[in-house]
Amino acid sequence: MATTGAVRARQVTLPRSATITVRKQTPRPDGKVEVAPGVGRVHFKNQDKKGYRLRFWKQDTGPLRGIDILFPANGRLTVMIKKEDEFFYTVLNLGDEAATGKGGGPIVN
């Protein structure tokens, strides 16, 4: 049976959001996460009783050239993604200077 264009479009439509849960400093899922460009949001949820830093970076720049954002204990953080954007992330202890945490990605649209 042939599929209609509407059915095929629903099969390739990306989700508007995805959630990455952090427990014991480990992100789940830790692999590729893909959301719709422009409207897509990636929610990070910290289930630990301690805060972390989330370090985001582009593949060609490496983690030490990324940006760090405070990820509070039992907190949430939401990022949006632009069309054709891709980045990786690492969950770091607040005092860590080196990129030695547990990471994941890429996050793409």
Backbone as a chain_set.jsonl record, in Angstrom:
{"seq": "MATTGAVRARQVTLPRSATITVRKQTPRPDGKVEVAPGVGRVHFKNQDKKGYRLRFWKQDTGPLRGIDILFPANGRLTVMIKKEDEFFYTVLNLGDEAATGKGGGPIVN", "coords": {"N": [[0.843, -1.172, 0.0], [0.619, 2.175, -0.857], [2.019, 5.144, 0.625], [0.675, 8.274, 1.66], [1.546, 11.73, 0.946], [1.157, 13.297, 3.238], [1.322, 11.436, 5.303], [3.985, 10.6, 5.015], [5.255, 13.049, 5.592], [4.637, 13.402, 8.315], [6.153, 11.341, 9.361], [8.8, 12.182, 9.09], [8.922, 14.534, 10.463], [10.432, 16.503, 12.894], [10.637, 16.368, 16.501], [9.245, 18.915, 18.65], [10.399, 19.293, 21.083], [12.793, 17.957, 23.433], [13.97, 16.06, 26.211], [16.73, 15.978, 28.356], [17.896, 14.186, 30.946], [19.705, 14.54, 33.947], [21.408, 12.582, 36.178], [23.308, 11.67, 38.913], [25.417, 13.032, 37.755], [25.386, 12.144, 35.177], [24.255, 12.315, 31.894], [21.125, 11.456, 30.354], [19.186, 10.861, 27.559], [22.484, 10.144, 26.296], [23.421, 10.323, 23.79], [22.884, 11.269, 20.377], [20.582, 13.919, 20.027], [17.765, 15.213, 18.559], [15.921, 17.978, 17.459], [13.251, 20.063, 16.181], [14.206, 22.751, 14.029], [14.553, 26.193, 15.012], [11.929, 26.329, 16.393], [12.372, 24.26, 18.094], [13.224, 22.871, 21.258], [15.541, 22.002, 23.789], [15.395, 20.484, 26.784], [17.058, 20.439, 29.812], [17.223, 18.539, 32.696], [18.03, 18.534, 36.008], [18.439, 16.075, 38.303], [19.882, 15.763, 40.552], [21.096, 16.648, 43.872], [22.941, 18.612, 43.8], [24.558, 21.347, 42.196], [25.676, 21.9, 38.792], [27.917, 22.698, 36.069], [26.993, 23.307, 32.781], [28.638, 22.753, 29.881], [28.76, 23.949, 26.68], [29.669, 23.39, 23.294], [30.941, 23.758, 19.933], [31.7, 21.287, 17.486], [34.075, 21.707, 15.973], [35.512, 23.48, 17.548], [36.128, 22.492, 20.078], [35.906, 21.436, 23.576], [37.134, 23.143, 25.517], [36.891, 25.653, 24.503], [34.296, 26.351, 24.732], [31.075, 27.483, 26.021], [30.031, 28.079, 29.347], [27.291, 27.288, 31.464], [25.365, 27.845, 34.348], [23.913, 25.152, 36.031], [21.542, 24.549, 38.09], [21.071, 22.776, 41.27], [18.615, 20.261, 41.324], [17.371, 21.614, 39.289], [16.275, 23.174, 36.177], [17.037, 23.691, 32.728], [16.737, 25.272, 29.64], [17.442, 25.105, 26.208], [17.497, 26.552, 22.961], [17.566, 25.702, 19.489], [19.095, 26.546, 16.445], [18.401, 26.487, 12.883], [20.109, 23.958, 11.155], [22.078, 23.791, 13.1], [24.5, 22.501, 15.416], [25.715, 21.071, 18.362], [27.773, 20.054, 21.138], [27.863, 18.846, 24.558], [28.918, 19.017, 28.012], [28.671, 17.801, 31.326], [29.75, 19.325, 34.099], [31.437, 19.448, 37.287], [30.995, 22.174, 39.573], [33.428, 23.366, 40.393], [35.339, 22.439, 38.588], [37.893, 23.01, 36.227], [38.934, 21.904, 33.932], [37.749, 20.047, 31.067], [36.449, 17.543, 32.147], [34.152, 16.219, 32.739], [31.065, 14.308, 32.333], [29.682, 13.805, 29.204], [27.67, 14.501, 26.246], [25.782, 14.253, 23.221], [25.769, 14.653, 19.655], [23.667, 17.606, 19.799], [21.255, 18.388, 17.61], [19.418, 19.837, 14.798]], "CA": [[0.0, 0.0, 0.0], [1.401, 3.408, -0.959], [1.74, 6.13, 1.672], [0.398, 9.608, 1.147], [2.524, 12.753, 1.303], [0.916, 13.724, 4.618], [1.855, 10.393, 6.186], [5.455, 10.692, 4.941], [5.674, 14.273, 6.275], [4.576, 13.146, 9.746], [7.217, 10.419, 9.73], [10.097, 12.858, 9.104], [8.83, 15.744, 11.264], [11.208, 16.426, 14.129], [9.878, 16.803, 17.675], [9.431, 20.305, 19.074], [11.215, 19.333, 22.293], [13.393, 16.73, 23.956], [14.463, 16.265, 27.569], [17.922, 15.254, 28.778], [17.869, 14.121, 32.405], [21.014, 14.314, 34.556], [21.375, 11.932, 37.493], [24.681, 11.288, 39.265], [26.232, 13.763, 36.79], [25.357, 11.437, 33.904], [23.089, 12.674, 31.084], [20.394, 10.416, 29.637], [20.114, 10.104, 26.744], [23.779, 10.8, 26.137], [23.756, 10.328, 22.371], [22.299, 12.301, 19.517], [19.238, 14.417, 20.307], [17.409, 16.058, 17.429], [14.641, 18.68, 17.575], [12.932, 20.917, 15.044], [14.932, 24.021, 14.047], [13.797, 27.411, 15.295], [10.952, 26.144, 17.461], [12.795, 23.146, 18.923], [13.85, 23.172, 22.547], [16.114, 20.877, 24.513], [15.271, 20.733, 28.213], [17.956, 19.702, 30.693], [16.624, 18.427, 34.024], [19.001, 18.048, 36.994], [17.787, 15.344, 39.381], [20.821, 15.686, 41.672], [20.998, 17.685, 44.898], [24.073, 19.527, 43.644], [24.578, 22.048, 40.928], [26.746, 21.621, 37.841], [28.062, 23.585, 34.927], [26.831, 22.691, 31.473], [29.523, 23.382, 28.905], [28.342, 23.72, 25.299], [30.679, 23.765, 22.308], [30.831, 23.254, 18.566], [32.659, 20.203, 17.261], [35.356, 22.199, 15.457], [36.214, 24.338, 18.498], [36.563, 21.73, 21.243], [35.211, 21.808, 24.814], [37.754, 24.226, 26.279], [36.513, 26.92, 23.876], [32.84, 26.447, 24.802], [30.443, 28.398, 26.964], [29.531, 27.396, 30.532], [26.049, 27.817, 32.008], [25.032, 27.258, 35.637], [22.84, 24.168, 36.024], [21.314, 24.448, 39.535], [20.595, 21.533, 41.87], [17.186, 20.015, 41.093], [16.899, 22.669, 38.399], [16.035, 22.943, 34.75], [17.635, 24.628, 31.794], [16.223, 25.031, 28.298], [18.171, 25.75, 25.121], [16.862, 26.492, 21.647], [18.548, 25.392, 18.456], [18.843, 27.172, 15.146], [18.434, 25.594, 11.736], [21.413, 23.41, 10.787], [23.015, 23.97, 14.207], [24.915, 21.264, 16.072], [26.663, 21.307, 19.433], [27.982, 19.014, 22.139], [27.814, 19.4, 25.909], [29.525, 18.248, 29.094], [28.183, 18.124, 32.668], [30.953, 19.494, 34.919], [31.304, 19.948, 38.652], [31.135, 23.629, 39.575], [34.814, 23.789, 40.571], [36.234, 21.893, 37.563], [38.356, 23.912, 35.172], [39.142, 21.109, 32.713], [36.561, 19.382, 30.553], [36.579, 16.159, 32.581], [32.841, 15.708, 33.132], [30.385, 13.373, 31.446], [29.016, 14.604, 28.192], [26.799, 13.879, 25.288], [25.518, 14.957, 21.986], [25.439, 16.049, 19.412], [22.305, 18.102, 19.757], [21.114, 18.91, 16.241], [18.036, 20.019, 14.362]], "C": [[0.89, 1.237, 0.0], [1.018, 4.363, 0.166], [1.522, 7.489, 1.033], [1.496, 10.568, 1.568], [2.371, 13.208, 2.741], [1.478, 12.702, 5.611], [3.373, 10.452, 6.193], [5.961, 11.921, 5.686], [5.644, 14.082, 7.784], [5.705, 12.243, 10.204], [8.568, 11.117, 9.838], [10.078, 14.156, 9.916], [9.571, 15.541, 12.57], [10.372, 16.896, 15.309], [10.19, 18.249, 18.028], [10.279, 20.394, 20.329], [11.755, 17.947, 22.624], [13.922, 17.056, 25.348], [15.671, 15.378, 27.81], [17.945, 15.335, 30.293], [19.262, 13.805, 32.92], [20.813, 13.747, 35.946], [22.762, 11.374, 37.746], [25.66, 11.813, 38.217], [26.248, 13.11, 35.409], [24.099, 11.801, 33.125], [22.465, 11.455, 30.407], [19.298, 11.066, 28.831], [21.418, 10.865, 26.577], [24.237, 10.827, 24.688], [23.085, 11.474, 21.641], [20.868, 12.621, 19.93], [18.916, 15.406, 19.195], [16.027, 16.655, 17.641], [14.465, 19.587, 16.359], [13.692, 22.238, 15.139], [14.005, 25.191, 14.333], [12.855, 27.273, 16.467], [11.383, 25.062, 18.451], [13.512, 23.586, 20.187], [14.383, 21.886, 23.15], [16.105, 21.265, 25.987], [16.27, 19.842, 28.952], [17.329, 19.714, 32.08], [17.648, 17.797, 34.962], [18.256, 17.373, 38.134], [18.687, 15.211, 40.606], [20.626, 16.847, 42.637], [22.211, 18.603, 44.887], [24.041, 20.134, 42.261], [25.785, 21.657, 40.084], [26.917, 22.805, 36.903], [27.78, 22.764, 33.69], [27.718, 23.452, 30.517], [29.074, 22.96, 27.515], [29.447, 24.16, 24.361], [30.351, 23.151, 20.95], [31.937, 22.238, 18.341], [34.031, 20.72, 16.822], [36.14, 23.04, 16.456], [36.753, 23.574, 19.697], [35.98, 22.273, 22.53], [35.839, 22.962, 25.584], [37.423, 25.595, 25.713], [34.997, 27.153, 23.941], [32.369, 27.492, 25.787], [29.879, 27.575, 28.116], [28.288, 28.099, 31.057], [25.773, 27.095, 33.324], [23.805, 26.361, 35.502], [22.522, 23.854, 37.482], [20.836, 23.067, 39.983], [19.083, 21.433, 41.706], [16.564, 21.042, 40.151], [16.695, 22.214, 36.973], [16.702, 24.044, 33.941], [17.109, 24.27, 30.413], [17.071, 25.792, 27.289], [17.365, 25.575, 23.836], [17.949, 26.241, 20.619], [18.118, 26.014, 17.132], [18.907, 26.118, 14.044], [19.877, 25.24, 11.389], [22.482, 23.636, 11.852], [23.334, 22.608, 14.812], [25.915, 21.615, 17.162], [26.7, 20.116, 20.379], [27.929, 19.658, 23.514], [28.511, 18.451, 26.877], [28.926, 18.732, 30.405], [29.399, 18.135, 33.587], [30.586, 19.861, 36.345], [31.564, 21.448, 38.63], [32.587, 24.08, 39.68], [35.775, 23.31, 39.504], [36.62, 22.959, 36.549], [38.535, 23.162, 33.857], [37.834, 20.436, 32.314], [36.63, 17.884, 30.87], [35.243, 15.542, 32.986], [32.302, 14.714, 32.116], [29.556, 14.158, 30.449], [28.153, 13.807, 27.255], [26.652, 14.709, 24.032], [25.91, 14.096, 20.806], [23.951, 16.326, 19.575], [22.182, 18.815, 18.418], [19.655, 19.193, 15.948], [17.755, 19.133, 13.195]], "O": [[1.827, 1.32, 0.794], [-0.131, 4.401, 0.608], [2.109, 7.809, 0.0], [2.292, 10.252, 2.453], [3.371, 13.482, 3.404], [2.043, 13.074, 6.639], [3.991, 10.366, 7.254], [6.996, 11.849, 6.349], [6.546, 14.557, 8.474], [6.171, 12.372, 11.336], [9.413, 10.677, 10.617], [11.112, 14.812, 10.045], [9.373, 14.545, 13.266], [9.487, 17.735, 15.141], [11.278, 18.746, 17.736], [10.829, 21.455, 20.622], [11.248, 16.924, 22.163], [14.28, 18.199, 25.628], [15.649, 14.183, 27.512], [18.005, 16.425, 30.861], [19.932, 12.912, 32.402], [20.14, 14.345, 36.786], [23.328, 10.686, 36.896], [26.609, 11.126, 37.84], [27.052, 13.494, 34.559], [22.99, 11.621, 33.628], [23.163, 10.551, 29.95], [18.506, 11.802, 29.419], [21.451, 12.089, 26.704], [25.331, 11.307, 24.394], [22.763, 12.508, 22.225], [20.051, 11.726, 20.151], [19.692, 16.321, 18.92], [15.076, 15.943, 17.961], [15.409, 19.841, 15.611], [13.811, 22.793, 16.231], [12.834, 25.187, 13.953], [12.965, 28.019, 17.439], [10.812, 24.962, 19.537], [14.295, 24.536, 20.187], [13.769, 20.824, 23.04], [16.729, 22.248, 26.387], [16.312, 18.631, 28.734], [16.947, 20.77, 32.584], [18.084, 16.666, 34.745], [17.515, 18.034, 38.861], [18.287, 14.603, 41.6], [20.071, 17.886, 42.281], [22.473, 19.297, 45.87], [23.57, 19.53, 41.297], [26.782, 21.15, 40.596], [26.161, 23.776, 36.945], [28.274, 21.644, 33.56], [27.569, 24.664, 30.356], [29.012, 21.77, 27.205], [30.094, 25.181, 24.594], [29.603, 22.18, 20.837], [33.001, 22.332, 18.952], [35.052, 20.199, 17.274], [37.325, 23.293, 16.238], [37.757, 23.985, 20.279], [35.595, 23.441, 22.589], [35.118, 23.701, 26.253], [37.651, 26.605, 26.379], [34.478, 28.051, 23.279], [33.155, 28.278, 26.315], [29.315, 26.503, 27.9], [28.222, 29.327, 31.097], [25.928, 25.877, 33.41], [22.79, 26.76, 34.933], [23.162, 22.981, 38.069], [20.279, 22.297, 39.201], [18.361, 22.405, 41.923], [15.362, 21.303, 40.216], [16.907, 21.055, 36.616], [16.898, 25.165, 34.41], [17.042, 23.094, 30.057], [17.383, 26.967, 27.482], [16.653, 24.587, 23.655], [19.12, 26.538, 20.857], [16.944, 26.004, 16.763], [19.401, 25.009, 14.249], [20.749, 26.107, 11.336], [23.671, 23.67, 11.535], [22.532, 21.677, 14.729], [26.858, 22.37, 16.923], [25.787, 19.291, 20.413], [27.947, 20.884, 23.627], [28.674, 17.261, 26.608], [28.696, 19.928, 30.583], [30.009, 17.094, 33.832], [29.563, 20.499, 36.592], [32.28, 21.939, 37.757], [32.942, 25.104, 39.095], [36.932, 23.73, 39.5], [35.774, 23.715, 36.073], [38.311, 23.725, 32.785], [36.928, 20.279, 33.132], [36.843, 17.061, 29.979], [35.22, 14.438, 33.528], [32.988, 14.331, 31.168], [28.817, 15.069, 30.821], [27.93, 12.61, 27.438], [27.32, 15.725, 23.836], [26.331, 12.95, 20.962], [23.108, 15.432, 19.502], [22.934, 19.748, 18.137], [18.768, 18.846, 16.728], [16.64, 19.135, 12.673]]}, "num_chains": 1, "name": "protein.A"}
